[in-house]
Amino acid sequence: MQSSTPSPRATGRPRSAAADAAILAATREALVELGWSKLTLGDVAARAAVAKTTIYRRWPGKNELVVDAVAELFDELRLPDRGTLAADIEGVVLQFAAILARPEAKSGLMAVVAESTRDDALRERIRASIVDRQKRLVLEGRARAQTRGELPPESDPAEASRTVDLIFDVVAGAVVHRTLVSAEPADEEWVRGFTRVLLLGLAGASQTV
């Protein structure tokens, strides 16, 4: 028999999407103007025109807030359909590099990655909010390339999942290192060379030079 006891109802005020958006935008604005070290939740609250308690109800602290503010930038990434797998990769990598060049992304990402070396929970938030969410691009690109006949279908789901992780690590690692560590431009020439190495491997890429 089904229980006649009513389901428990959520209590408290519903979370406001407009307030969330204002807080995240204010966080990015503060990152640009103040930098990581001087940014405070009080300043973000004033810029977003919300109470500081509103921020604390949503985020446990500054680190988590900055992760989510930066993650929203990466959600802008789209995989363009440019006709070939190579061209699609070039298009999304150029977008990725352009986002990393933005002051709010650069300062925010570098800061929270540094903090995460001492904070396992923060590292997991970065993984969930940025890394895992953007693996959608690899999945989408692979499916499109398979439809075009550029890639074979996978027979082993576990191996396919490991390959997605590896591709993401290679692409994200290379672009982050190029733009944030080496401070070199990820321009069209660099992106073409990187894509060639990614698709053909070192031996295949060297034969096309």
N, C-alpha and C positions, 0 to 999 in steps of 0.2 A: 504494500500500500504506500501511496505517496504521503509524505508528511504534510500536515496542514500548517506547520509552523512557517510563517513568512520568512523570506530571505532577509538577511540583515541589510539595512540601507546604508549607503555611504553618508558619512557625517561631514560637516564642515562646508566651507564655501567652495564651489567649483573652481578649478584652476582656470585662469584667464589666459587664452592664447595671445591676446593683445599685450598683456603684461609681460608674458614670456618673451615675445618678440622685442618689446621695448628694452627689456633688461639685457638681452643678448646684444642688441645693437649698441646700447650704451656701453657695454663691456668692450666691444671692439673699438668704439670711439675713444674710450679712456686708455686703451692699450696704445693707440697711436699718439695721443697727446701726452700721456704721463709715463708710458713704459710700464713694464711688469712690476718693477720694484715699488713704484709709487702708487700703483692702482689699489684702491680700497673699495670695499663693498659700500661704504657710505657715499663715496663719489659716484659709483654706479647707480645707486638708488636715487641720488639727486638728479642725475642726468636722465634717468628713466621716469622720473616723477612718481616713484613708488616708495613705500616705507621699506626700511632696511629689513624689517621682519618678513616682508613679502619675499625678499631674496632668500632669506634663511629657510623659509618654508619649502623652497624649491631646490636649493643647492646647499650642501653642508659647509661649503667654504669657497674661497677664492679660486683654488686650483680647479675644482670641478666646474665652476662657472666658466672659467676661461676655456676649458676643454670643450664645453658645449657651444660656446660662442665661436670657437674656431671650427668645430665640426659642422656648424651651419654653413660656413663658407664652402667646405668641401662637398656639401650636398648640392651645390650649384653645378658640379661636374656632370656633363652629359657625354655619352659616346656618340660622336657624329657618324652618320652613314656616308662615307666618302667613297664607297665602291669596292675597296679592298681592305683586307685585314691590316696591311702595313699602313695604309692611309688613315684608317680608323685609329690605330695606335698613335700615330703622329698627332692626330687632332686632339685626342684626350690628354696626351702628355704635354702638349703646348698649353692646354687649359690648366692643367695641374701646376705647371711651372708659373703661369701667370698668377694663380692664387697664392702660391708660396712667395711671390715677389711683393705681395701686398703687406704693408707694415704690420697690420693687425694680425695677419696669419704668421708672419715671420717671428715676431716677438712672442706671441702667445704660444705657438707650437714649441719653439725652442725652450721656453720657460717651463712648460708643463712636462716636457720630456725630461728635462734636467731634474725636476722635482720628483718624477716617477721613479727615478733610480733609488729613492729612499722610501717609496710609498707604493706597496703592492696594489692597494685598492685604486689608487690613481692610475697606475699602469693598466689595470683592468678596464677602467673607465675609458681611457684612450683607445684601447683595443675595441671595446664595444661601440663607442660613439663615432670613431673615425675609421679605424682599420676595417672592422667587419662590415660596416655600412657601405664602404666604398668597394668592397670585393664584388658588389653587384656589377661593376663596370667590366670586370674580367669575365664574369658569367655571361653577361650580355654580348660581349665581343666574341667570346668563344662560340656561343650559340649562333650568332650571325655568320661567323666564318664557316661553321659546319653547314648551315643552310646554303651558303654559296659553293660548298664543295672544297673550300680551302683547307679545312681541317677534318680529320676523320672523327666519327662519333666515339665516345668512350665506352669501353666494355666493362670497366671496373669502377663503380662509383667511388670507392675509397681512394683509389689512385687519382681519379679525376679531381676529388676534393683537395688532395695534397698538391696537385699541379696548380690549381687555382691559388692556393696559399703561396706557392713558390713564385708564380708569375707576379702576384701582387707585391711580394717582398722585393723581387728584382726591380720592378718598375719604380715603386715608391722609394726604395733605398737609393737607387741611382739618381732620381730627380731631387730628392731631399739633399743628398750629399753634394750634388752639382750646385744647387741654388743656395743652400743654407750653410753648408760647411766650406766648400771651396769658393763660394760667392762668385761663381762663373755663370754666364748667361746660358740658359737652356733654350737656345734659339733654334730656328728651323734646321740649320746645318747640323747642330749637335743632335737634335731629335731624330733626324734621318739616319745618322750614323748609329745612334743607340738602337733604333728600331731594326736596322739591318742586323746588328749583332744579336738582338733578342730573338729574331725570327730564324736566322741562319746559323747562329753559333759562331764561335771564333774562326773555325776553319772555313766555313761557308762565306762569312763576311769578308775574310781576307782575300778570297778568290774574286770578289766583285770589285775590289779597289783598283 
